[in-house]
Amino acid sequence: MTTYTSEPGTRLGGRYRLEDRIAAGAGWAAWKAIDEILARAVTVFTLAPGFPRIGEVITAARAASRLTDPRLAQVFDVEDAQDHAYVVMEWAAGETLGDMLSHGPVEPTRAARLIAEAAAAIASAHAAGIAHMCLSPGSLRLSQTGEIKVVGLGIDAALSGATADDPVLADTMGLGRLLYAALTATWPGQDYPSLRLAPAAGGEPYSPRQVVAGIPALLSDLACRAMGLRGAPEGPPIGSPEQLARALIAAIPPAPVPAEWQAGRGRADGSQRHGQPASASGERDARAEAPGRQAALAPGELPELPSRAGGRGSHRAEQSRVRGGTAGLGRVLPGARPRAAVIAGVGAVALAAVAAFTFWPGGGSTPAGHASGPPRPRASVTVLTPAGAAGFDPLNPSDRNQENSQWARYAIDANPRTAWTSQYYRTARFGNLKRGSGLIIDMGRKVTFTSVTVTFGPVPGAHVRLLVGDSGAHTAANLASMREIASAVSPTGSYTFTIRHPADGRFLVIWFTRLPRKPGPGHWYMAEIFNVAIKGTAP
């Protein structure tokens, strides 16, 4: 095999100038480079002529290029010529988890949050049929603003020749090892010499709490279960990154509610607010870490979890070129079917097609006149149980996953620690991509709505409308036909919409026209709903 001889200063594709070599293997090298056209740093993997896995690397890179979850390092460009093949990726600034652990273990709650975010991001890739399969402490980077980035998705495995019979399980076990490492600053295996080897007995590492005192038993147990250790404590199996992310979220203790927030009550747009937000500052509490927020799982983000094939989390301002198309799915999960978990991009034609609709028709009116015959007895108001829920994104036909529909059920499961979250956006106005999106709830039959209590996240800033209709179609025409029955500005915590004129319909839509900031670090916006309680009458 020919030795790769690129040097600093080499220019690839007429725009990528290699500067510093940051890693290398047999037949490949990773460089920090400058995209001279866009004047930004990028990562470039160069592949030597004759490198035996050029095809696998190129295929993996093209598959990963479809994902725009902000927690996953994005692929910008691919050149597949055998004599000078290369891959251009986002430059993920910040320190790696391995760098962090050189100073000692991560505080347990922070460790749980970091790995939950990473698990949510990887769950979003799994939703598109793409796996990592080569996770190490170097695979996670943390920016100075606290944003996590998973690097090397599929590409690291292709470079090293790593394979797995069950890629989902392989990534779950890899995340378990990262959690173990974050908690103990040791590595439970032989394949990462930069960290001290974890103490072991009988061929298995000790549990994290046996290595470092004070680690919560639940986090220690989750690491052991995710790694599939024979001596792991009993409990529900953890067979996927999404399951791990959700288990970690549930294990994180909620943040205390500041006293000044406990006393605050007020009205928003004519609706009485009940209950208080979980946090005054946007710092995530246990619930706000659910996957799909990325990425975490997002993310996501989780999750990512999640969110995030064809784009999750946010719409990138620039769609970078990937030459050669997306033929082949490189590190693709067997039998997986690609699906878009977030926005992959909205065409101008699609936006123009829906721009003419008037989205907020007047509320329903009471029919004139009365039915003949004796009046029927009025049904008593009771708690109504929804038949199902889904994300609702009728203004973006390209989003086949409809605003993280895979997590919609968590908004109606009566569990305050689980939540549905929308995708991430760069601005509160959906990155100027559309006028709104939300959650649609199917009651299973036509009912009369009298009140709706929604548990929102802790961060203010949302503008929300309640809509009622008779169709569950995810179309702009159906959105335009729905009736507005209540609205609120900046609701947080448990918020009751009082419906002044009870309305009939089978479907209830919680429609966001403005998004609050995403809890935690970073500059993203998303909707989140932890619970929906509906009262009314049913035939």
Residue, then its C-alpha position, 0 to 999 in steps of 0.5 A: m500500500t502506498t504511504y500517504t504523503s500529504e503535507p501541511g499547505t496541501r490544497l484539496g478540491g481547490r479550497y481545503r488547505l491542510e494545516d495540522r495533522i491531528a491523528a493518523g493510522a495505516g493509510w489515513a490521516a486526520w487534519k485540521a484544515i481551512d475551507e478557504i472559500l468559507a473561511r472556517a476551520v474543518t476536519v479533513f480525513t485523507l485516504a492514501p491510494g490503495f487504502p483497502r477500506i476507501g469504499e467503506v469510508i466514503t459510503a459511511a461519510r455519505a450516509a452520515s451527511r444526511l444527518t443534521d442533528p447539532r450533536l453529531a459532527q456534520v459531513f460537508d464534502v466527500e471526494d471518492a477518487q481512489d488516488h486522492a480520496y478525502v472526507v471533509m467534516e465539521w471542526a468540533a472545537g472543545e475538549t474531548l471526554g478523554d481530556m476532561l477525564s485526565h483531571g479526574p472523574v466528572e461529577p455524577t449528575r453532570a456525567a449522566r447529563l453528558i452521556a444522556e445527551a450523547a445517547a440521544a444523539i446516537a439514537s437519532a442516528h439509529a433512527a436513520g439506520i446509521a450506527h457509530m460502532c467505535l465509541s471512545p472518550g475521544s468520540l465526545r467533545l464538549s464546547q466552551t459553551g457546554e454543547i456536546k458533539v459526537v464525532g466519527l459517526g460510522i467513519d471511525a468504524a470504517l477507518s478501523g474496520a470495526t463491525a458488529d452483528d448488532p450495531v444498536l447493542a454495540d453502541t449501547m455498550g459503548l455508551g455504557r463504557l463512556l458512562y463508566a469512564a465519566l464516573t470513574a476516570t478509568w476505562p473498562g477495557q483494553d482499547y483506550p490506553s490514554l486512561r487508567l485501566a479499570p480494576a477488575a475481577g473474574g474478567e469483569p470491571y468492578s462497578p463504578r461505585q466500587v471504584v469511586a466512593g459516592i457515586p449514586a447506586l442508580l448511575s453505577d447500576l445503569a453503567c453496568r447494565a448498559m455494558g451488559l456485565r454478568g454481575a449487573p444488578e437486575g432491572p429492565p434490559i437496556g438494549s438501545p441508546e434511547q432506553l439508556a438516555r431515558a433511564l439516565i434522565a429519570a435518574i437525575p434529581p430535579a433542580p430545586v425551584p427558586a423561592e421567587w418562582q414559587a410565589g409567582r402567579g399571573r395571567a397570560d392572554g386571558s388564561q390562568r396559570h397554575g403551578q410553577p416552572a421547574s427552573a428559573s434560569g433554563e438550567r435543565d431539571a430531570r425532565a428537561e433532559a429527555p432525549g430529542r432536546q439536542a440530542a440529546l437526547a438530542p438529543g434529539e436529543l435525547p434525544e435527539l432522543p432525540s432527534r435527529a436522519g435527514g436532519r434533526g435539531s435544527h436546519r443548517a443555514e448552509q447545505s454543504r455539498v457532498r459529491g457523488g450523491t448518497a448511494g449506499l449507507g455505510r455503517v447502516l443498521p441491518g433492516a433499518r429504514p431511513r427516516a427524517a427525524v428533523i428538518a432536512g430543509v424546506g424548499a422555497v416552493a413548499l414555503a410559497a405554497v403554504a404562505a397564502f393560507t390564513f392559519w387562524p380563522g375565527g373561533g367556532s360559533t354557537p348554531a342558531g336555533h334549538a333542536s326540536g323535542p325535549p332537551r337531552p340531559r347534559a353529560s358530566v365533565t370528566v377527565l378524557t383519555p386520549a387515544g394517541a398523539a403525534g408531532f404535527d408539522p403540516l407546513n413542512p412536507s419534507d419532515r417525514n417524522q413530523e416533529n419527533s412523533q416518536w416521542a409524542r406518546y410521552a406527552i400523554d403518559a401521565n408521567p411528569r419525567t417524560a416529555w415530547t419535544s420538538q426539533y431544535y431551531r436556530t431562532a424562536r421563529f423556527g429559523n424562519l422556515k415556517r410559521g409554527s408546529g406542534l403536537i396533535i392529540d387524537m381523542g379517538r372520537k368526537v368530544t367536547f373540550t372544556s379545559v386543557t392543562v399542559t405541563f410545559g418546560p421551565v423556560p418562558g417565551a413560547h406563544v401557544r394556541l389550542l386548536v380543535g378539528d375533525s381531521g388528523a391530516h398533516t396538511a396546511a389545509n387541515l390546519a387552516s380549517m381548525r378552530e382556535i379555542a384558547s391561547a397563551v403567551s409565555p406559559t411555563g410549568s403546569y398551565t390550564f387553558t380555560i376554554r370559555h366556549p366548549a368546543d367539539g372535535r376529535f383532534l386537539v392541537i397544541w400549536f406553537t407560533r413561537l418557541p422558548r429557548k432550549p434548556g441548558p447551554g447553547h443557543w437553540y429553541m424548541a417546544e417541550i410538553f411533559n403532560v397534557a390533561i384534558k377535561g370535557t364530555a364524551p358521548 
